[in-house]
Amino acid sequence: MENESFGQKIKRKTTRLLKKILAVSLILGIIIFSVLYWATFETGLMAGKVLRISEKGVLFKTYEGKLNLETFGALKGTNPIAESFDFSVESNEKEVIKALQEVALSGERVNLHFKKRYAQFPWRGETKYFITQVERVK
């Protein structure tokens, strides 16, 4: 076996180190992306009237909506304060989209169950808030 020169040993060790750094970086990148994409930061409920639900986008079609929260001031007899909650609906949630369209037309008060994601992606929706269930208030 030939003796390796000092330069060849350094080159081989550097190549191994770079491969390890690349592998660790790739694994960390996959883990970070997975958390940002699938993990839920918050779950909750918002009550109000659905003002709109629409399909938007040129390249990526997403469902977006707005909920009127109809909050009231602290003083007795004051008018409602116009406050709204913007949300998205994942495209595969066909039943939720249909229910949102129905309540938007009827103007009835609803409770929207949502989950908030860590990050927003253009192919998923314009907000971090995703509606998972529509509960009609009787």
Secondary structure, DSSP 8 states (H G I E B T S, - for coil): -----HHHHHHHHHHHHHHHHHHHHHHHHHHHHHHHHH-EEEEEEEEEEEEEEEEE-SSS-EEEEEEE--EE-SSTT--EE--EEEEEE-TT-HHHHHHHHHHHHHT-EEEEEEEEESS--TTT-SSSEEEEEEEE--
